[in-house]
Structure formats: structure tokens, C-alpha cells
């Protein structure tokens, strides 16, 4: 599958040099075919183990299927940054003129609706150098772009902190374009101790009652799976369960479109092969009535997708499954879990009490005239947010 290139973003080989006043170029922009090259994939896998901050949505097993589904249409390229001869940074990027419904040409990190974190993979110790080189590249190859847009960055992570230091050392206009706080699971307590703190005794009693009433409906069992055991059948069962509910009726279920179905199937298979997958299910007489997919990316985890049988909604099967998911707190090597849920989610925020602040940032690029235009946009968006 071939991918188009976006405007003046172009492939730069490792031996290609920037203008004489600049150091040798360290940034390459790769097509899908180049990103699938076995040698590059091996370097990419090594980068995953060295990354300052985990992001499953930029690991090969998730990003490559994403690119195969939407990369060509969206004209996405993979920005691969090298330091000391080794791959040390990676971010999918694209050029776009559509900015939240307005025509504002920009360069941006690329996310699709089923990818929930935009932080690049950057080798520990190279975070500031990565941002300096990426911004310098955007300055030299701005084309029509007015800004660099970075969606869904964990605001309190080491990669964002490095970006703040770079912007402070060489000031350029920038601002937060969007922000949300989504449910986060963290703490040193056991699952039982966490539940005692997170929920009132009355609510815990109600959940026990619902569990007991549900168990009266048939044989109630819980399963937790890793690896690829019965993965194809499990994946099909999840897709059918989700499609049978309100998402299916609205046409937004994963199974509602061939591309999202394919992404889910390929991503779960890839995550299992990479040792990143955990699957949970609550079953009644063997039939799943609630299911959950986690991506395990130490020191964190991402709760990717969940579904439940709405015919059993009175028993809160999704919440009962989340009680089992609290075992993430006791898993060696994990310090937090990101819910990937929208801010204000009525179910998960009743249980996961901490917050992860996610920000989308805009940064000026190019020369003085372009940066002056960026400041006008910044002033406009700031006034708009103030009026809301």
C-alpha cells in the first residue's frame, strides 16, 4: 500500500544534510511501506523499551494497522527521529487545513477516534532534543502550516515537561487549545482497600446485592486472559456484544464499519503477540455479559474498550467487571491505569477517583510573519474560551 506525502514534508535519508548553518538532519519522514521494513521495525521495538513514557497507540502493533486503514487517505507519515545513530523518537504526523471546523493549515500529531493518547515515543534522556529538532524541522518546512498541533498529551508526563523546558529556553508563542481530565486509577492500596476508600459503604452494599441477584440468574463466572488463547473467538464475541447495544443502534460500534472492525481485530492480535494484552469478561452460563480490553504498558496501562449486555443493565455488569479490574493496582510494575474515558463518564468516575489531565497544544512555527498570524489565532481562541 502506498502513502502520499503531505506538501513539503519529504523523506530525508540518514545521510541527507540540512543547510550548511544547521547540523546534520536527524528527522526522517517515512511512508507506511518504509515503516514496515524489518530493520526499522526492530529499531521501533527497541525504542518502545527505552521510551520515557508509554503510549500503546504509537507502538507498531497498533499504529501500523491504523495506518493501513486510514493513513493513505489522511496522508499520514511517520516522523522518525535519530540520536547518536539510533531511533530515539517517533510520532505519526500529517498536514491538514481542517482545524476544529475552521480552515487553519497546520502540521499535527495524528490520532484517529479509537486512539486515545498522542504523546510521542521518545527515548529517556532525549526528550528535549527531540522537541528542539521537531520544532526546527517544522520551522524549515512549514509550507502553508501556521502551527504545530499536538493532540492528547498527558500534561504531567515527562515528555510534556521536556516540551515546556524547550519552549521556556527558546520562547515562541504557544497555548493549550483543549483540555480534559479523565479517570485515572493509581495508588498503593490493595484492590479491596481502594474500593473501601473510593465508594461508600452503602454503594458497596448495593453492588454486592446486584452481584448476588445476578448470580441467581445462572452460573456467574469471571475470566482474565492474556496472550492469544481463543483470541479470535473472544474478539468476535466482544464485537457482537458491543454491536447489540446502543453503539450498534447509533452506528458507532466497532463492528459498524469494516475499518474499525479490522483495526480492533488486528490491534488485539498484535497486542497479544507483543505481551501487551489483557482481557476480562463476566459470564453468565458461559455467555459474556460484560467484557473489557486493557493494554498493559508498564509503568502504566490503558483501558481500551469495554462493552456490556444492556438486557442485564439492572445488575450493573460493567461496574461489577470494573471491580475485578481493580486488580491492576496489585500488578507488579504498574503504577497507574488510564481509563481512556471521556471526562465526566458516569460509570468509571464513580470508581476511579484520580484524574489524568490531557491537553492539546498549539505551537507557532515558521518565520516572523507566520508567528504574528499565530498570535492572532491564539488571541481569538483565548477570547472564545473566555466567553464560554
Secondary structure as UniProt FT lines:
FT   TURN            7..8
FT   TURN            14..15
FT   TURN            20..21
FT   STRAND          27..30
FT   HELIX           32..35
FT   HELIX           38..50
FT   HELIX           56..58
FT   HELIX           60..66
FT   HELIX           67..71
FT   HELIX           72..74
FT   STRAND          77..83
FT   TURN            84..85
FT   STRAND          86..99
FT   TURN            100..101
FT   STRAND          102..109
FT   TURN            113..114
FT   STRAND          121..123
FT   TURN            124..125
FT   HELIX           127..140
FT   TURN            143..144
FT   STRAND          147..154
FT   TURN            155..156
FT   HELIX           158..169
FT   STRAND          174..186
FT   HELIX           191..198
FT   HELIX           201..215
FT   TURN            216..217
FT   STRAND          220..226
FT   TURN            227..230
FT   HELIX           231..243
FT   HELIX           246..250
FT   HELIX           254..256
FT   HELIX           258..273
FT   TURN            274..275
FT   STRAND          277..284
FT   TURN            285..286
FT   STRAND          287..297
FT   TURN            298..299
FT   STRAND          300..308
FT   HELIX           310..315
FT   HELIX           317..325
FT   HELIX           326..330
FT   TURN            332..333
FT   STRAND          336..338
FT   TURN            343..344
FT   TURN            346..347
FT   HELIX           348..350
FT   STRAND          354..364
FT   HELIX           368..387
//
